[in-house]
Structures are given as structure tokens and as C-alpha cells.
Amino acid sequence: MKLTVLYRGPLSGCNYGCEYCPFGKWKQSEEELTKDRADLERFLAWVESRTQDTVSVFFTPWGEALIWPWYQQALARLTHLPHVERAAVQTNLSCRLDWLTDCRTDKLGIWATYHPEWMKRSRFLAQCERLSEHGVRHSAGMVGFRRFADEAEALRRELPRDTYLWINAVKDGLDAYSPEDVERFARIDPLFPVNNTRHPSRGRACRAGESVLSVDGDGTAYRCHFIKEPLGNLYAPDFEQALKPRPCSKDTCGCHIGYVHLEYLELDRVFGSGLLERVPATRLWDGGAQRSASRISQS
């Protein structure tokens, strides 16, 4: 079996205080952190036991994981397992990076979000440079608030040309875009129109629930983060029986970690082996991607 697991344990605290995030500057108790660490250890033991399978793991925490050593150690452990194909994490990249030397970095992926209100651009660029020095494949990105457009353009100019810079569209009416805004962000990230679209998904084939799972700290498995219908428990001896093709039950899907698994969008071909850390297989941002992005967003 080939399986990708999006793991989201009870960790919800973050060292940043972004105004749009409910977990900004949320501090967890020692008891809560102890549970998070124990849940993660149980999950790692499960991955280690699945030697007959090919497993990829993507940590998608509510809060910031890499400020805690047990997540750094988890990535190091996972990357050294022969049957683990990929170990990736979403992070604000504020942590120290000395733990990278413990990893097999050709299996490590970093999805790094730049928050200009909490980190200097020079510091974020230096962190990305360290990832490159260690041979870690990574993407960089920002939330697409219009007030950040100048900063996003500056970051694109200063990042190496081989680093993909994605822009996450602000949805739910918080920052309505004009056609000029969309065009501006698309010049930075040619896949921005794809992210700025709520893709029709009801009844559509999706790899979520078949070869991709979302799992919480207690082991409860869901097809994805956005459909809260449990499929079973990862630690049950017969959990594989829950894995099967199933059409999406939501009308639309508007988040990258969800719609990237919709089969009709064919984004697995766009991202290839960089799917988890959001790194396209070819340098779309160097031109020639607009037609492809338009086709996907209008599918």
C-alpha cells in the first residue's frame, strides 16, 4: 500500500500572533504539550511498524510545530526510515535549523510561510538559504492580503529563482480582489488563480480517503481536513478496509491541501514528487504557466 498521511495532533499554540489566525499567540499548558508529544510518539511508532507499505507524512499543525524539539526529532526519524518516501511540514520557519543535520534531507520537505508582520524579510531569506545549503526542497509563501503585495513582490525579487513563491488567496470576503489584484499576485505566483478558485468537488473523484488520509492525535482518520466524517481509527487492526475510492461530499474545495488531490485538476502532474511541500515539478513561475493555471481554475 502507498499512503500519504496528513497528521494534525492537538498542538494549537503558535509563537506568532497573526490577527486572522485563531491560534495566534495561543500558549498551551504543559499537560496539553505532554499529550501532543505522546500522541506524536504513538503515530511515529505506527509509521515505523508499516514496513510493508510506502508512507509519506505531512505535518499540518494548527499551531507552529518546529519550535518544539519533538517535531524536529520526528522529521529526522521519519526521513531515515527506508519505507518513508517523504516527510514534510508546514512552518513559519522561525525555529533554529541545526536539527537538519540529523535528517536525511533528500526526503525532507518544508512548506514555509513568510509572515512579514512577525519576521524580517532578511531573516526569512536567510532561513531559506540554510534550507538550500542543506539540500532541503522547500517552497515559500505568503497570505495574499492586498496590503502585503509590495512585500510579496520584494520577496520574489530576493528569493533564488529556483524557489517557488506561492500566494494563498484570502477568501471569505476578508480582502476582496479586483481583477488588477489577481493579475498582480499571478505575476508572482502563476498558480494564484488556481488557489483563488473554489473548485467544484461534489461527486468528483478524489484521492483523499483512498491513498491520502487526515489523522488527528487520537488516531481518528478522516478523508481530509475538511470533511469531518470519521473513516475509522488508524490504529485499528483493520483500518485498511476504510481506504477506498469515494467521491467528494462537499460542493467546493478551496484549500490547496484539499483540492490538490482532486483527480480532475491533475495537480499531481503539476507538482510531481513535490506535492506535499508545494514545489512544482517545473519552474512555472519563470513564464508560460498562465494558460495552464487558467485551465485548472476554470475546470
Order of alpha helices (4+ residues) and beta strands (2+ residues): beta-alpha-beta-alpha-beta-beta-alpha-beta-alpha-beta-alpha-alpha-beta-beta-beta-beta-beta-beta-beta-alpha-alpha-alpha
